[in-house]
């Protein structure tokens, strides 16, 4: 083989390697209805995935009706429990007949309805017709509402006996005392919800101009355009946006809750970053080293391996539309709660002061960057990323940018980002069942 041939082969192999590492092409447009659409054409399997997200999470419950916390979740839950002339059993039967899956859920920021169907014409048409009916003609049956309210109330009351659930709720309230993120459904608030509340919330928040449609699978751009318009053209005429207030930083505080459990549940943290914050990647890489990397993280080594205080200890950042939380959590014997908390605080203080070592940084970057392809290796995984990109206005190059930005993070950037966002004077600690 001559030198020219070897050079040509090397170039071709390099091109194939770069193409293999490249993320899928994301196309974006605004439908005539006003919905924003994000599309990836993928002909690998005869499947189509569709997800429609609305700015209709729990944080969008108006202050005037905040005594009915839980209305956002119930509105989403009842969408596919009766629509048009179909009750929930008929909806389930039709899905089974065509082998499709209808799902979704709601969190503080968004409510979603998702569909997975075969791409063949008959099955796809039937599945989309059902999704369209669920989105545009929810019935909110009174009997189903009462049943779901009773189920939710029973679940809340049971959860309120468990120390982990108690800690999570008190932590949310302590982090966001004056913000919608801190509103937690209670048995009393759910009991006050009426069918009229669900209808009003649906009409106010499930509008086309508040919708993000994500589509991936075995279909063309033209077919995706038709689907997006079909699913959103008949939605309520809701306002385009209802902004969330900025989440203020709380004052440093410790909340102690008595409980007879033998294990203390400890959570500490504060509101930190929004989606799209330029500090996200330094925080991501730094957190892998601090407490997000499992057995290789500092918290795990110091709390579990060296001292045996806890089986597991973790930390994470959860970016949201407003400042999402940074959280450290663990369980330990109640008599060890203070000692374990002291170790956690010392590890965090050391990390804030000095940041990562070069060895830790290289290992974290390698793990996060090399593991990223496994996080987008199926359409099911991809559509969640696609919906996040669309809903939070992230760059269309996000999937390509992720490994490169991870690899580019420096120790100095991690120190600066942590010192900016993780401020001990605003950290809240919740201890349930500690001595």
Order of alpha helices (4+ residues) and beta strands (2+ residues): alpha-beta-beta-beta-alpha-beta-beta-alpha-beta-beta-alpha-alpha-alpha-alpha-alpha-beta-alpha-beta-beta-alpha-beta-beta-alpha-alpha-alpha-alpha-alpha-beta
